Amino acid sequence: MAVTEMNPYLSQLSTEQVNPASLALDTMPGAEIARLMNRQDQLVAQAVERAVPVIGEAIDAIASRMERGGRLLYIGAGTSGRLGVLDASECPPTFGVSPSLVQGIIAGGDYALRNAVEGAEDNRDMGREDLISCGLSSLDSVVAISASGFAPYCAGALLYAKEVGALAISLVCNENALLSAHADLAIEVPTGAEVLMGSTRLKAGTGTKMVLNMLSTGVMVRTGRVYQNLMVDLSVSNSKLSDRAVRILCHATGLAPSEAAPLLQEAGGSVKAAIVMKVTGVSLSQAEEVLGKAKGWVSAAIGALGVGRS
């Protein structure tokens, strides 16, 4: 790509500044580099903490739409896009949801997960087109992720989201970002200058991942996919997850593993159904029926059968 004149907006971003704490980075031994980075990473949690009120608002807004049939779509370029894809890809095994419910979209497509795609971040039309390809609807929620808060690709996505009536959320690592002006909800996590100047895969990436953890986990909790603090909707797809399902059932019911395993098998591998069966004494078909009426909420299903929370 041809070298252009400096963009005055980008040059003022805190994520693009020189970090005075790491000016001697190239003279440091490994332990000192690690110590410095660890100290800087501790500042990230503080930046995220300041954004907690709007993150909480986003969780509730996304969950409300999802309960009416909407999806959660992360969209971004480069590291930001990869983090969105990562978080989305963990939702099916953790919460037993369809891969279509939470999706990660990266500028340049799947090829960009492992390779740089020149110019993709700067293509505003591509952001719009990628959401059109997903069949974006007014019930969906779009989280546009950009460390700089500048990416035209993300701006195009947010503008289209608002055009169709979807919830438009920006997630950036600078204050007063351009993307924030295009969003219904603006999550700003100013993580500051990087140890390695401009390498936003570092503190900005860490802050972004922390917020994505909150968004996806919070939304799944608020849509009935968690009981107490247990992932009762997990997909049992390997031996580790099968073992975890038994342990979850033990925690929820007080059963010994030798008792929980056959109950889980009787429940067809459904931890939710197994919990309701054990706590209330109903059959599998009855447990499935009451869970359906309770929209998957285990606590509500147990309460509907006249039993207090275990």
N, C-alpha and C positions, 0 to 999 in steps of 0.2 A: 504494500500500500504506500502511496506517495506521502511524503512528509508534508504536513500542512502547518499553518501558523497555529500558535497556542490558542486554545479555547479559554477565554477569560473566566468562564463559569467553572470549568474543570480545574483550572489552576488554583482556584480559591477553596476547593473542597478540603475538608480536614483529612480525609483519607488519602489525599495526594500530597500532603506536606511531609517534610523531613522531621523525623522523630529525634529530638535532642538527646533522648536517653540512649540511643543506639548509634551515635556518631562514630564510636570506636568499634563498631561491630566486626570489621575485618581484622581486628587485632586480638579478638577474644578467643580463648580456648573453648572447647565444647561445653563444659559445665557452666561457664559464665554466659554463653549464648542461651543455653536452656533456662538458666535462672532469670535472665533478663526477659525472655519471652514469657515465662511463667508469671512474672510480676505484671507485665503488660496485659496478659490475658485476664488477670483479676479485675482489671478495669472494665472489661467487656460486660461482666455480670452486672456491674453498676449501671452501665448504659442501658442494658435490657430492663433492669428494674424500673427505671424512669418511664419506660414505655408500657409497663404492665397495664395501666388503666385502658389504653386503647387496644392492647392485645386482647384483654378480656372482653371488650366490646365486640371485637372482631369474632372471637370464638362464638359468642351468643348469636351474632347476626348470621354467621355461616351455618351454625347448627339449625337455626330457625328455617333457613331456606332448604337445608338438606332434608329436614323432616317433611318438607312439602315436595320432595323429589329432585332437589337440586344437587349439583356436584361442586366439588372444590377443585379448581384448576390453578396450579402454580405455573407461572411463565417467566422466563428470564433467559439471559445469555451468559455464556462462559461459566465461571464458578457459580454464580447465582442460579443459573439454570440447572446446573448439575446438582446443586443442593436441593432444589425443588423436586427434581426427578428422584433423588435418593429418598427424600421424606415420603413422597407419594408411593414409591415402590415397597416401602415397609408397611403400609397400611393393610394390604390383603392378608399377609401372614399374621400380623399382630391383632387385627380386629375382625378378620373373617369377612371383609367387604369385597365387593367386586372391584377389579382393577380400574373399572370405568368411573368409580365413585370419586376417587382422589387421583388426579392425573398431573404429571409433570411434563411441561412442554419446554423445550430448549431451542433457542434460535439456531437454525441449521440442522435440526432433526437429530436422530440418534447418532449420526456420524460425529456430531459435535460433542458427544459425551466423552470421547477419547481424543478428539482432534480439534485444533483451533479452526474456526470457520471465519475467514476474513470478511469483515464488513457486515456480518449478520446482526451484530448489536446496533448498528447504525441504520438498519432498514425498518423504518416505521411501518411501512405497508405490510411487511412480513408478520409483524406482531398481530395485526388485524386479520390477515389471511389465515394464520395458524389457529386463531379462535373460531373463525368461520368454518374451517375444516373440522373442528370439534363439535360443530352444531351448537354453539353457545346459546343458552336460553336465559330468560329473565329470572329463572329460579337459581341459576348458577352463581358461584362466587369466584372471582378471579383475584389471585394474589400475584401482583407483578413485583419481581424481586430484582433489585439493582443496587449494588453497594454504593455506587456514585449517586444514584437517584437521578441519573441523566438519560440512560439508554433509550434512544428513540424507539427501538423495538418494543420496549415495555410501555412507552407512552402510547404507541399505536394500539397496543392491547387494551390499555385502560380506557382509551377513548371509545373503542368499539364496545367494550363491556358496558359503559354508561349508555351508549347508543341503543343497546338492546334491552337495557334495564337490569342487567346483572349487577351484583354487588362488586364494586371496584375498590380493591385494597392495594396500597403500595407498601412495600417493605424495603427500606433503604437504610444506609449507614451514615447519613449526613443530615444535618438540620436544614430546614427550609429548602428541601430538594424540589427540583422541577416536577418530578413525578408526583409529589404530594399534592400539587395543585390539581392533578387530574383524578384524584382518588376520593371516594366517599369516606374512606377511613385511611388515614396515613400513619403507618407505624415507622417512626424514625428512631434509629438506634445509633447515635453518633459515637462510633468506636474509636475515632481519632486516628492520628498518624500511625502507620505501620512500622514495625521494627525494621523491615526492609521496605524502603519507600515505595508506596504505590502498590504493594503486593497484597491486594485485598482478599486473597485466599486465606490470609492469616486472621487478624482480629475481626475484620468485617465478616469473613467466612464463619468464624466461630459464633459471632453474634447472630448472624442469619440463621445458623443451624439451631441455636437456642430458641429463637422465636418460632421457627418451623416446628420444633418439638412441642412447644406450647400450643400452637394452632391445631395441629393434627390430633394430638392427644386430647386437648380440651374439647374439640368438636366431637370426637368419638365418645367421650364421657357424657357430653350433653345430649347425645342422640341414643343413649341407652346401651352402649356397647361395653360398659364396664360395670361390675358389681363390687361394691366396697372399693378396694383399689386393685382388683383382680381383672385380668384380661380374659373375660369369660367368653368372648367371641373369637378367640384365636383359631386359626386354621391348623388342624393337626396333620401336618404334611411330612413330618420326619420323626425319627425316634426321640430327638431332643424335645420337640414340641409335644409329643405324646406323653413323655414323662412330665413335662410342665403342666399339661392339662390335668393329669392325675393329682399333682401337688396342689394345683389351684382348687380342685374339688375338695381335697383334704382341708385346705385352709378355710374354705367357705362353709363346710359342713361338720368338721371335726372328725370325719371318718379316717380310719387308718388306710394306708395305701392298698392293702389287700382287700379292703371293702370298696374303696373308691374305683379301682380299676374295673371290676365287673359292672358296677353301676354305670360308669361312663360308657362301657360297651353296650349295655342295655339301652342307654339313651342315644345310641347311634353316633357316639362321639361328640354329642352336644353337651358342653359343660353347663350351659344355661339350663337346659332341660333337666340334666342330672341334679343340679342344685334344687330346682323347684320340686322335683320328685322326692328328694330326700327330706327337704324341710317341711313339705306339706303332706307327703304320703300319697300323692296322686299318681296316676299312670302316666306313661310317656305321652299318649295321645292327649290326655287332659293337660299335661304340662305344656305341650306345644300349642294347644288351643288358647290357654290363658296367656302365654307369652305373646301370641299373635295379637290378642286383644290389648295387651299392655305395650304394644309396639316394641317388644324386645327388652323392656326394662324388667330385670329380675326382681328388684325390690317391689315394683308395682304388682308384678304377677303374684308374688308371695302374699302381699297385702290383700290382693283381691280374693285370695283363698282364705282370708281370715287369720293369717299367721303373722306375727310380728317379725321384724327384721332380725335375722340370725346374727 
